[in-house]
Amino acid sequence: PQRPTALVACNYHTTLGAFQAIQDAGLSLSRDMRLVGFDYEALPKITRQPIGIVAQNIPEIAAATVRALLKQIRDPNLIGQAETIRIPTRYIPSPYSGAGRP
């Protein structure tokens, strides 16, 4: 089987694990693989590696959570009812990966 050329990690811990596994396999993030991770915007700068980051808007997530909780406090009938709240993320290309390239 062919080796994958890109990996998208779903959170900070899997990003770190993927980064370590890529290094342990002797692969290069600039030559052999692309890695996109979640949440920790400083990771590419700390590692000096071309890791793209999908950043969540943590303050907006917190504000939406508080609004949802207050809504349920005001109306206990809403407790347990599903509600979809969409909060956009943003892609931050690594400063080490070239213009916009993950």
VMD Tcl script that draws the C-alpha trace (Angstrom):
set ca {
  {0.00 0.00 0.00}
  {1.04 3.55 -0.66}
  {1.94 5.76 2.26}
  {-0.41 8.72 2.81}
  {0.91 12.13 1.86}
  {-1.21 14.18 4.26}
  {-2.80 13.87 7.68}
  {-5.43 15.98 9.44}
  {-5.40 15.58 13.21}
  {-8.61 16.22 15.13}
  {-7.15 17.82 18.28}
  {-3.95 19.04 19.89}
  {-2.94 15.66 21.32}
  {-3.38 13.76 18.06}
  {-1.46 16.53 16.27}
  {1.47 15.99 18.64}
  {1.21 12.22 18.26}
  {1.13 12.48 14.46}
  {4.09 14.85 14.49}
  {6.08 12.45 16.63}
  {5.09 9.41 14.52}
  {6.10 11.21 11.31}
  {9.48 12.07 12.82}
  {9.92 8.54 14.25}
  {9.27 7.12 10.77}
  {12.10 9.25 9.41}
  {9.74 11.26 7.23}
  {10.02 14.97 6.52}
  {7.04 17.30 6.90}
  {8.40 19.53 4.18}
  {9.16 16.71 1.71}
  {7.15 13.54 2.50}
  {4.02 14.52 4.42}
  {1.68 17.40 5.15}
  {0.16 17.80 8.61}
  {-2.79 19.93 9.66}
  {-3.62 20.05 13.36}
  {-6.12 21.65 15.66}
  {-6.01 24.41 18.23}
  {-2.43 25.05 19.25}
  {-1.40 27.99 17.06}
  {2.15 28.17 18.45}
  {3.05 24.58 17.47}
  {4.54 25.42 14.02}
  {6.66 28.16 15.59}
  {7.83 25.95 18.46}
  {8.71 23.02 16.19}
  {9.76 25.14 13.20}
  {7.92 22.62 11.06}
  {5.31 23.12 8.32}
  {2.22 22.27 10.36}
  {-1.00 24.01 9.35}
  {-3.44 24.74 12.16}
  {-7.24 24.88 12.26}
  {-7.97 27.36 15.04}
  {-11.22 27.33 16.98}
  {-12.69 30.56 18.30}
  {-12.46 29.64 22.00}
  {-13.95 32.92 23.31}
  {-16.98 32.50 21.02}
  {-17.35 28.84 22.03}
  {-17.36 29.92 25.69}
  {-19.88 32.71 25.03}
  {-22.19 30.35 23.10}
  {-21.99 27.83 25.94}
  {-22.96 30.45 28.50}
  {-25.85 31.64 26.31}
  {-27.12 28.04 25.93}
  {-26.87 27.42 29.68}
  {-28.70 30.64 30.51}
  {-31.43 29.70 28.04}
  {-31.88 26.37 29.82}
  {-31.91 28.03 33.23}
  {-34.68 30.36 32.04}
  {-36.62 27.48 30.49}
  {-35.88 24.06 32.10}
  {-38.03 22.40 29.40}
  {-35.08 22.96 27.04}
  {-32.77 20.75 29.12}
  {-31.81 17.67 27.13}
  {-33.02 19.08 23.82}
  {-30.46 19.17 21.04}
  {-29.41 22.48 19.55}
  {-26.92 23.05 16.76}
  {-24.56 25.96 17.23}
  {-22.06 26.62 14.44}
  {-18.94 28.58 15.21}
  {-16.54 29.07 12.31}
  {-12.92 27.99 12.51}
  {-10.03 29.50 10.60}
  {-7.09 27.91 8.86}
  {-3.65 29.23 9.76}
  {-0.98 28.12 7.31}
  {2.41 27.42 8.81}
  {4.98 30.14 8.25}
  {7.29 27.28 7.22}
  {5.07 25.70 4.57}
  {4.91 28.31 1.82}
  {1.97 30.53 0.92}
  {-1.24 28.85 2.06}
  {0.10 25.33 1.57}
  {-0.74 23.02 4.50}
}
mol new
graphics top color blue
foreach p $ca { graphics top sphere $p radius 0.5 }
foreach p [lrange $ca 0 end-1] q [lrange $ca 1 end] { graphics top cylinder $p $q radius 0.2 }
display resetview
